[in-house]
Amino acid sequence: MPQPLTVTLEGRHALVTGGGTGIGKACAGALARLGAVVTIAGPDAAVLEQAADELSADGVVEFVQADVTEEDQVAAAVDAAAGGGRLDIALANAGTGFPGSLLHLSKEHWMVPLGVNVLGTAFTIKHAARKMLSGGGSIITVSSGASSRLTSFMMTYSVSKAAVDELTRAAAQELGPFGIRVNCIRPGWIETPALATAATEANRAHALDQTPLGRLGEVEDITRAVIYLASDQSEWVTGQLLNVCGGFNLIPPSMDLEGSARALFPEEMARDFGNLTGPGD
């Protein structure tokens, strides 16, 4: 007879990078509620400690301070999450981005999102996979709808997230023979506290117009996708880029990213973009 569809993560060990706030924190709580022993990682120990304390009602949630751009710190975080044994689930959630024009972005500006989004994800995949070689596991990366739907003045974010997409597919191909699944979640508009403070009602109206399902995304939409990819329900799924929340644009054109870029590079933007009236002018 067919077995009932149940989801449990009892006895499994999970690592969540960027787990102290927002989507990462919510996903850590969801994993813990299903029985996983969860370790959250991030650069700020105070934030992590507070998050772990708040999530203690969900289950076992521990924390380790780690900068994902430093490979030795990622390796140490993976070791801590494995608890002296194996790691079953890794959510490479840490990410960042900021607005700016290609004409004005320096090496340092590029290296921040490339370091966190690309190298941080690569290091997480690498060291998590080493703990999964003998018995398989699930690695989940977090990209963005912005990886394929470009937004003006967010080039470093879009480019680095597009790299995460291809990194996911390449890792899935290489690690598949070991029983390690690697999949990517690409959120659309998610109503996080950070986005709520930056968005206007006009932004939301535009996002709704771009969303076939007619509603904006919620953090719980991401947590359900993470649970699916972390559990045995997706045991034959790998190398997939899962668009969540139906949003085609992470940030709608009506959000004033040009204004943010001008604030960061006031003299340069005034000089080079001051007389432009539209794309291609």
N, C-alpha and C positions, 0 to 999 in steps of 0.2 A: 504494500500500500504506500501511496505517497506520504512522505514525512511532512509534518506541519512546518510552516515557515516561522522559525523562531530565530532570534538573534541573541547571542550571548558572547561575551568576550572574557568570561571567567578564566582566570589563570594566565592571561596574556599581559605582556608588558608593552607599554606604548610610550613614545616620545613625541612631544608637541613643541616645535620651535615657535617662537613668538607667542608663547602660551600664556603670557601674563595679562593680556588685555584682549578685548574685541572678539573676533572670530576664533582665534586660537584658544582663548580662555573658555569660550562656550563649547568648543569641540572637546577640550580636555574634560570638562564636566560630563559631557554626553558619553564619552568613552568610559569614564569612571563609573557612571550609573549602570553600565552594562557589565561591570565586573573587572575591567582592566585596571592594572596598576599603572598609573599615569605619572610621567615626569614631564613637567613643563620647563622650558629653557628660554632664556632671554638675557639681555645685557644688564638689566636693573634688578639687583637682588631684592630690594625693598618691594618693588612691584610684584615680583614673583612670590615672595613670602606672603604678601597680602592676598594674592589670587589663590594660592594653595590653601590658605586658611579659609577663605570664602567657599572654596570648592570641597572642603573636607566633608560636608554633608552629603556630597554625591558619591563618595567612595575614597579610595586611596589616591591622593594626589601629592606628589613630592615635587621639589624644584631644584634646579641647578643653574647657576649663573653661567652664561656662555654667549660669546660674540660669534655669530655664525660665520663671520668672515675670517676667523682664526681657526684653522683646521684642527689644531691640537685641542682647542676648547670644544669643538664639535665632537671629536673623538671621545673626550672625557664625558660629555653629556650623554652620548650613546652608551658608554660603559655604565654610567650611573643608572640610566633607564633600564638597562638589561639586568641590573641587580645581580651581577656575577654569573648570569646565565645567558639566555638568548633574548633577542628583541623580536617582537612579533609585528609591531605596527610603528610606523614613523610618519608623522605629518609634518612636512616641511612647509610651514606656514609663514615664517619670518619674511617680511617684505617691506619695501619702502619706495618712495618716489617723490619728485618735486618738479614744479614747472620751470620751464626755461626754453629759450630759443637755441637751435643748433648753432647759430652765429655767435653765441655768447657762452656756451657751455665749455668749461675747461676740463682737463683730464680729471681733476679732483671731483668736479660735479658728476662726471660719468662714472667714476669708480665707486661712488656710494651705492647707487642702485645696482650696478653690475656686481659689486662685491656681495651685497646682501641677497639680492634676488637670484643671481646666477651662481656665483661661487658658493654662497651659503647653502643653496639647494643642492648643488653638486656634492659638497662635503657631507651634507646630511644623508643623501642617497648612498654615497660611498661607504660611510662608516656604519650606517644601518644595515646595508646589504652584507657587510662582512659578518655581522651578527646573525644573519639569516641564511647563510650559505648551506648549513646542514639541514634546515627544516623548512625553508621558505618563509614567506611573510608578505606583508602589504606595505608599500611605500606610497604615500599620497603627496603630491605637490600641489601648490596653489599658484595659479597664474591669474589671468584676468580677461574679461571680454575685451579689454583695451589691447590685448596682444594681436588681435586681428581687426579691430575697429579703431583706427587711429584717432587720437584727440589732439588738436592743436596745442603746441607748447607743453606736451607731456611725452616728448620723444624718448627720454631716458627710461621712463616707466614702460612704455609700449615695447621698445626694443628689448629690454631686459626680460619682460614677461613673455615675449615671443621666443626668446632663448629658452625659457623654462619649458615651454610647450615642446620644443624639439629635444631638449634634454630628457624630458619624460619619455618620449617615444624611443629615443636611442637607448636609454637605460632599460626600458621594458624589453627591448630586443636582446640586449646583452645578458640580462639577469633572468629572463624567462626559464632557461634550462635548469636554474637552481630552485625553481618554484617560487621565485620572488616576483610579485606583481607590482607594477609601477603605473599609476594612473594620476591624472591631473584634474583638478576642479578649477573651472574658469568662472568666477562669479560675475554676475552683472551688477546692477545697482543693489546694494545691500544697505539697509537702514541701520548702520552702526552709529554710535554717538558722535564719532568724528565727522561722518558725512552729514549727519543731521544738523550740525552746527554750521557747516559750510554751504548747505543747499538752501535754495529758496523754493517757494511754491511753484514758480515758473520752471525751475529745474525738474521738480517732481512731475509736473504736467508733461514736460517733454519726454521724460523717461517712460511714463505710462504710455505715451503715444507710440514709443518704440518697442513696447513689450507686448508680444502676442497674447500672453495670459492675462493682461489687464491689471496687474498688481505689481508693486515693487517687492524686491526680495527682502527676506528677513533672515537673521542669523540662524534661526532654526532650520531654514532650508539648506544651509551649508552643513550643519551638524548631521542632518539626515543623510546627506550625500556621503559625508565622511564615514558614518557608521556603515553604510552599505559597502563602501570600498574597503573598509577595514575588516569586515566580517566575511564568513564563509559564503554568504549570499552572492558574492562576486568572485568566487574562486576561479572562474574561467574568463575573467575580465582583466585585460592588461593593455597598456599602451594607448589608453583612451583619454581624450580631452573632453571632459564633461562640462557642458555649459549649464550653469545653474541659475535659476531665477529668470530665464528667458530674456534677460537684458542684453541688447546688442551693444550698448555703450555703457562703459563703466561710469563715465562722466558725460553728461549731455553737452552739446555745443553751447548752450545758453549759460553754462557756468563760466565765470570770468577768469579763465586761466591765463589769458593774455594780461589781464590786470595784475595777476599774481606774478607773472614773469616780469612785468614792468617794475613791480615793487622790488624784485630781487636784482634786476639789472636796469636801474632807472636811466642812466646816461646812455648805455648801449642801445636800449630799446627805443629811446627817444630819437637817437641818431639814425638807426637803421630801419625802424618801423614807423616813425612819426608821420611820414607822408603817404603811407600805404592805406588804401581804402578797401582792399579786398584781396583774396588769394590771387596770386599771379600778377598783381599790379607792380 
